[in-house]
Amino acid sequence: QVQLAESGGGSVQTGGSLRLSCTASENTHRSNCMGWFRQTPGKEREGVAVFWRANGGTYYGDSVKGRFTISQDNAKMTLYLQMNGLKPEDTAMYYCAAAAGCFRSARAGRPDRSDFAVWGQGTQVTVSS
């Protein structure tokens, strides 16, 4: 199955920007749904953004709408997450994920973790005040 590798995490100050990348080990043509999730210790993994290639739909978590943008470069087999206006509460480990379809996310209008079966190892984002 496809393997995912995240990069681009780091430490920034409040208001700063970062761009995360997720590179797939093989063509993700079977993974029509790609997404970003994040998690902090002791908390549930939270949906950040999802992109459904089949219909071009994008679905964002409420806390990141208007600040984060998900995009995909099929030729490079890379998924991106542009994060602007970062806040301390955005501090988390960010995970890339892949799925055959974004069915539950599309139905809910927001990222749904249960759509996804393949996960990367994560990249840490730290935002200081």
C-alpha positions as CSV (number, residue, x, y, z in Angstrom):
1,Q,0.0,0.0,0.0
2,V,1.0,3.6,-0.4
3,Q,3.4,5.0,2.2
4,L,3.3,8.7,3.2
5,A,6.0,10.9,4.5
6,E,5.4,14.4,6.0
7,S,7.9,17.2,6.1
8,G,7.9,21.0,6.7
9,G,7.1,21.2,10.3
10,G,9.0,23.5,12.7
11,S,8.8,26.3,15.2
12,V,7.3,29.6,14.4
13,Q,5.9,32.6,16.3
14,T,2.3,33.6,16.4
15,G,1.1,34.9,13.1
16,G,3.8,33.1,11.1
17,S,3.4,30.6,8.3
18,L,4.5,27.1,7.4
19,R,3.9,24.8,4.5
20,L,3.7,21.1,5.2
21,S,4.3,18.5,2.5
22,C,3.3,14.9,2.3
23,T,5.0,12.8,-0.3
24,A,3.6,9.4,-1.4
25,S,5.7,6.4,-2.1
26,E,3.7,5.6,-5.2
27,N,1.1,7.0,-7.5
28,T,-1.9,7.8,-5.4
29,H,-4.4,7.3,-8.1
30,R,-6.2,4.8,-5.9
31,S,-6.1,7.3,-3.0
32,N,-8.7,9.8,-4.2
33,C,-9.0,11.3,-0.8
34,M,-6.0,12.9,1.0
35,G,-6.1,14.8,4.2
36,W,-4.3,16.4,7.1
37,F,-5.0,15.7,10.8
38,R,-3.3,16.9,14.0
39,Q,-3.0,15.6,17.5
40,T,-1.6,16.8,20.8
41,P,-0.8,14.5,23.8
42,G,-3.9,13.2,25.5
43,K,-6.3,14.5,22.9
44,E,-8.2,12.9,20.0
45,R,-6.8,13.3,16.5
46,E,-8.4,16.3,15.0
47,G,-9.3,16.8,11.3
48,V,-7.6,19.8,9.7
49,A,-8.3,19.6,6.0
50,V,-9.3,17.0,3.4
51,F,-9.1,17.1,-0.4
52,W,-11.3,14.8,-2.5
53,R,-9.8,14.5,-6.0
54,A,-12.9,12.9,-7.5
55,N,-15.0,16.0,-7.1
56,G,-12.4,18.7,-6.2
57,G,-14.0,19.1,-2.8
58,T,-12.1,20.5,0.1
59,Y,-13.3,20.2,3.7
60,Y,-11.7,22.1,6.6
61,G,-12.0,21.9,10.4
62,D,-13.7,24.9,11.9
63,S,-10.6,26.1,13.7
64,V,-8.5,26.5,10.6
65,K,-11.0,27.8,8.0
66,G,-9.7,30.9,6.3
67,R,-6.1,30.3,7.5
68,F,-5.1,26.9,6.1
69,T,-5.2,25.7,2.5
70,I,-4.9,22.2,1.3
71,S,-3.7,21.4,-2.2
72,Q,-2.2,18.6,-4.2
73,D,0.4,18.3,-7.0
74,N,-0.4,15.0,-8.7
75,A,2.7,15.1,-10.9
76,K,4.9,15.2,-7.8
77,M,2.6,12.9,-5.8
78,T,2.7,15.5,-3.0
79,L,0.0,16.9,-0.8
80,Y,0.5,20.4,0.8
81,L,-0.9,22.2,3.7
82,Q,-0.3,26.0,3.6
83,M,-0.7,27.3,7.2
84,N,-1.0,31.1,7.6
85,G,-1.8,33.1,10.7
86,L,-0.6,30.4,13.0
87,K,-1.7,30.5,16.6
88,P,-0.3,28.7,19.7
89,E,-3.3,26.4,19.7
90,D,-2.2,25.1,16.3
91,T,0.8,23.4,18.0
92,A,0.5,19.7,17.4
93,M,1.9,16.7,15.5
94,Y,0.5,16.9,12.0
95,Y,-0.3,13.7,10.1
96,C,-1.0,13.1,6.4
97,A,-3.6,10.5,5.5
98,A,-4.9,8.7,2.4
99,A,-8.2,7.0,1.6
100,A,-10.1,5.6,-1.4
101,G,-12.8,8.2,-0.9
102,C,-13.9,11.1,1.4
103,F,-17.4,9.8,1.8
104,R,-17.9,10.5,5.4
105,S,-16.0,13.8,5.3
106,A,-18.1,15.0,2.3
107,R,-21.4,14.0,4.1
108,A,-20.3,15.8,7.3
109,G,-18.8,18.8,5.5
110,R,-15.7,18.5,7.6
111,P,-12.7,16.1,7.9
112,D,-13.8,12.7,9.2
113,R,-11.0,10.5,10.5
114,S,-12.9,7.3,9.8
115,D,-12.5,7.8,6.0
116,F,-8.8,7.1,6.3
117,A,-6.8,3.9,6.6
118,V,-3.2,5.0,5.6
119,W,-1.3,7.4,7.8
120,G,2.2,9.0,7.8
121,Q,4.5,9.3,10.8
122,G,3.8,12.9,11.4
123,T,5.7,16.2,11.5
124,Q,5.7,18.5,14.6
125,V,4.5,22.1,14.4
126,T,5.1,24.4,17.4
127,V,3.8,28.0,17.5
128,S,5.1,30.2,20.3
129,S,3.4,33.3,21.6
